[in-house]
Amino acid sequence: MRRRDLLRLGGFGLAAGMTTVLAACSGGSQEATPTAIPTGSLSTPTTGTESTPAVTPTPAPSPGSSTAVSRTGTVTVYSGRSKSLIGPLLDRIAEELGLDVRVRYGDTAELATAILEEGDRSPADLFFGQDAGALGALAKEGRLMQLPSELLERVPEPYRSPQGVWIGVSGRVRTVVYNTERVRPEEIPASILDFAGNERWRARLGWAPTNGSFQAFVTALRRLRGEDTARAWLEGIKALDPRVFPNNSSIVQATIKGEIEAGFVNHYYLMRERAQAGQPLPAENYFYTNGDPGGLVNVAGIGILASSRAPDLAVRLADYLLSEPAQRYFSEQTFEYPLLKGVPAHPDLPPLDQLNPPAIDLSDLDDLRGTLALLQEVGLL
């Protein structure tokens, strides 16, 4: 199912309201002076899970431990993260924990929808979502169980469920990628909102209205600044004749080539291009560090289904995902921000605690349907 198809599911039967909860986003409202930082230098839940007991995690064996020699049980994961991205990590976890980890890969919104449709019949034990909005969707429908407090406390409060039913595993930041041969950092507007209607950027910007991370940003903007502001921003950018791309990668590539001068992306796509090139590239990420909507930190995260047949094993898997080895994988291999306290980000990224992202409950970024409706209204879908 494509994200735009969710709009057609209004009379959804069992999950009539669930299309309003499949989103993930960004945003912010403070307006202090931004800083450009180059890349280079457990509580009782309130969403229907009260009767689900917390499970105490079993410590994962250390890498190479002799305890991981035979499969001790099966855990089924619904993953909105791609096989190429996290497959190697899940294989490693299966080997070291001695688990049979079975994974269904797919689009995050599609898999969250499947879980809601399946209800207690769902074979899934653990949901690995690409964004917090989908996790919020499942939480509001009472599909996620309470996580152990020890697990929750490993991650800073903004990046986990206030009700303790989901937790972020890695973070990504919305940035403006720009071509360093054509744009000086001081030319980047002080707010992402100030791009709209700015003739300096006519036919020089790139965006991806059909992309999930962009739609997440728009959802956040709607939450933080209101529907009118979000609509005005979209209309203002559209009036500048930006180039339309299918995804973040193509925006970054076009920026590097000088085909556009700047674009709206997640931070790690430029990092990946640099790693593949093995040399400096004429592009840089501009990080908003003033609480602006353009500087949202969103998360990929996990939740354990309240209907899981193997919650103890699912907690073991979650425990590993929030261990130092797994968090270093995200830092070093995918260039995302590790969320485990004490594990540093890639050295070419500003530290997470220096970003000052907009204050928003990521669980609330669940109105993808409303965002899709707005994008259609503006003529972007």
N, C-alpha and C positions, 0 to 999 in steps of 0.2 A: 504494500500500500504506500503510495506517495503521500507526502505531507499534505499536499493540496486536496487529496481525496478525503481527508478528514472532514472537510467542510460539508461533504455530501452525506455525512452520517448523522445528521441531526436527530432523526427518529430512531435511535440506535438500539431500542429495546432495553436489554439488560444494562447496558452502559450508556444510557441516553445522555448522561452528563459528562462522559469521560473525554469527549473530544475537546471539552473546555479545559482539560488539565494536562494536555500533552504539549508542554513548551519548555524552553530553557532560554535564559536571556541575560541581558546586561543593562546597566543604567546607573544613574547617580544624579545628585542634585546640588552638591556644594559647588561654589564657584571661586575658590581660591586660585592663586596663580599656579598653573600647571608646571610640571617639570618634565623636560624631555630627557629620558634616560636611554642612551643608545644600547642596543644589544651588542655587546662587545665589551665593553669594560665590565545517661539513662535517667530518666524520669518517666512517670506513667504516661503512656500515650493518650491522646484524645481523639483518635481517629478509628475507633473500633477494634483496637488491639489490647484492650485492658485485660482480657482474660488470657492473653498469651504470655507465658512466663518468659523471663529472660533466660538466656543460656550462657553458662560460664564457658569461655573459650578454653580449648585445650592448646597449650603452647605448641607452636610448630617446631619440628625438629630443625636443627641448624643444617645449612647446606652440607651435603655429604654424609649426613647422619646415617648410621646403620639401621635406625628404626624405620626408615622409609624403604622397605624391601618388598612389601606385598600390598595389594590393594585391599583396603579395609572397609570400603563402602563406595557408594556412587552419589555424586552431586551433579545435578543438572543446572546449568547456567544458561539464562537467556541473555545474550550479550549484544548490546547496541554498538559496541566497539568492534572494529573489524578484526578478522582472523590474522591478517598480516601485522596488525598493531599489537595485539595482546595474546595471540596464539602461542608464541614462544614462552611468554610468562606463565600462562595457564598450564602449558606442558610441564614446565619446571615445577610448578606447585604440585601438580598431580604426582610427579615423580618423588618429590621430597616428602610429601605428606602421605604417600601411598594411597591416593584416592583415584577412583575412576571418575574423571571430570568430563562430563558430556556437555557439549556446547551447541546451542542453537544461535547462529549469528543472523543478524538482520538489522533493519532500521530501528532506532530506539523507540520512536513513536509507534511503529508497527508492532513491536514486541510488547510494549506496555498495553496496547490495545488487546493483543492476544491474551495476555494475563487477565485482563478485566473480563474478557468474554469467557475465558475458561473457568474463572472463579475457583472454587475449591478443587476442581478437577485438574487444574494446571499441573503439569509434570515439573514445572520449574521450582527449584529450591532457592536460587539466588538470581536477582536481576542486576545486571551491570549496565547502567544507563550512560549514554554519552552526555547527558545533561541533567541538571537538577530538576527541571520542570517535569520530566517524565516520572522521576522519583516522587515528586510532590503529588503528582496525579495518583499514583498507586497508594500513597500514604493517605490521601483524603478519602479514598474509597475503602480504607481499612485492610488493604492487601498486604501490608508489611508488619512484621513482628518487632517487638522491642529488642534493641541491641544491647549487649552488655555495656555497662558504664565504663569499664576499663578500656573497651575498644573505642567508644565515643570520645573519651578524654584524650586520645592520641592526636586528635585533629582540632585546630582552632574552631571556636564556636560558630563563626559565620559560615563555615563549610560543612555543617552537619545539621540534621533535622532538629529543630527545637524540641520535638516530641521524642527524639531518640530512636527513630525508625529507619533512618538512612544516614549514610555517611559518605562524604567525599573521599575519593581516592587520589585524584590528581586534579590540578587546576590549570585553566587557560585564561589568558587575558585578552580582551579586545584592544587592539591597537590600530594605529594608522601606519601602514607601511608606505614609505616614500622613497623616491629616487634621489640619492644624495648628489647627483650631478646636476639636477634641475631644481631641487627644493632645499632651502635652508631650514633647519628645524624651527627657527623663529617665525617662519612663514605659516606653520601649522596653527590653525585657529585655537584660541584658548579653551574652546569647548567644541565637542563634536557637533553641537547644534549650529555653530557658527559657520560651518561649511555651506549650509543651505542658503541659496541666494547670493553667494559670494562669487562674483564674476571672475575672480582670479582663477577659479577652478573649473571654468566652463570647458567641457570636453577633455578634461585632464584627470578625472576621477574614475575609479573602478569600484563596482559593487556587485553583489550576488543575491538578489532578492529571493531566489528559490532555495538558497542554502539554509540549512537548519540553524547554524550558528548566527547567521544574520537575523533570521526570524526570531531567535532567542533574544537578540539585542533589542529588536523592535518591541517584543513583549515587555521587556524591562523598561524601555522608554515609556511605554503606555502606562505601566504601573507607577513609575516615578514622577513623570511629568504630565500625565494625562493624555487622553485620546486626541485632543485638539493639537497639542504640541507634537505628538508623534506623526499625525497626519500632515501637519505643516512642514515638518522636517523631510518626510518622504517626498512630498510635492516639491519642496525647494530643491532637493538634490536631483530629482527627476528633471526639473526644468533646466538644469545645467548640462543636460545631454551626457551623462556619464556612460562609459562603456559597461555593458552587462556581461558578467561572467557566470559560469556554472558553479564555481567553488572558490575557496580561498587560495588554493594552489595556483590556479590560473591567474588570479589577481596579482599574486606575488611575482610570478614569472613575467607578466606583462610590465610590472613596475621595474624589474631588473633590466629588461630590454629597453626601457624608455618609451614604451608604447602608451603608457599612462604615467602620471607623475605621483599619484598616491591612490590608496585604496583602503577599504575597511575590512580587516581580517582578524584572525586569532594569531597570537604572537609566534607560535611554534612553526608556522609554515615557512617563514623566512629562515629560521634556524635549520630546518631540514634542507632547504635549498643550499645553504652554506655548507652543510656537512657533505652533501652530494657533490658539490663543486670542488670542495677541497681548497678553496681560495677565496679571497675577499670578493664581495659583490657590491655593486653600486646601489645598495638599498639599505635602509635602516628602519627599525620600528620606533614609533613615537608612542611613549606610554603616558597616558593621562594619570597624574598622581594627585589630583585635586578633588576626587570624589565625583568627577564628571561622568555622565552616562557612557562616554566613550572608553572608560577604563574598567568596565566590569570584570570581576574575576568569577567565572562560572566554573563548575566542577563536573567531572565524570565521577559517578559514585555508585554505590551498591546498597541494596536492601535485600533482606531475607524474607521470603514469602511467609505469611502467617499460616498458609496451607502446606508448607514444606514437609515432606516425609522424612527429611534428614536434617533438621535444623542444627544439630550439634556439628555435623560435618560441614554444613554451610558456614557456620561460625568459624570453624577452623580455616576454611578457605579465606574468609574475610579477614581473619587474624593475620594470615600470611600477606594478603594484599596491603595491609598496613604495617608490615614489618620493614626493617631497613633495607634488606636486599630488594624487595619488590619496589619500594619507593625510589631506590637508586636507579632501578630500571627505567622508571618514568623520567627521572632527571636526565639520565645519560643516553637513553635510547629514543625516547619520543619527544624530548625537550619540553615536556610539560613541567608544571610546578609540583614537586612532591608536597604532600600535605602533612605527613608525619612530622611532628615537632622534632627538630634536631637534624633533619636531613636537608642539606642545602640544595638550592636550585643549581642549575647549570651555571658555571662561572661567568658566562656571557650574558646572564640575565640579572636584572636588579632583584634583590631579595624580596620575598613575598611581603614581609612586614614593612617594606618601604613603599608599597604601591598605593596605599590609601584608596582602595576601591570604594565605589558607592555603597552606602548602607542599604541593604535590601535582604529580605528573607527569601532565599533562593527557592524555598518550597512554594512561594506564592507565584512563581513564574510558570503558571500552568495553563494559561489561557491562549494556547496556540490557535484555537479556532477563531478567537477574536482577532488575532494578528493576521491570520490568513484572510479573514473578511476585509480587514483594513487594506491589506496589500492588493486585494482584488479591486476594492473600491477606487484605489489610487491608480489602478491600471498596471500594476507590476506583476501580476500573476494572470 
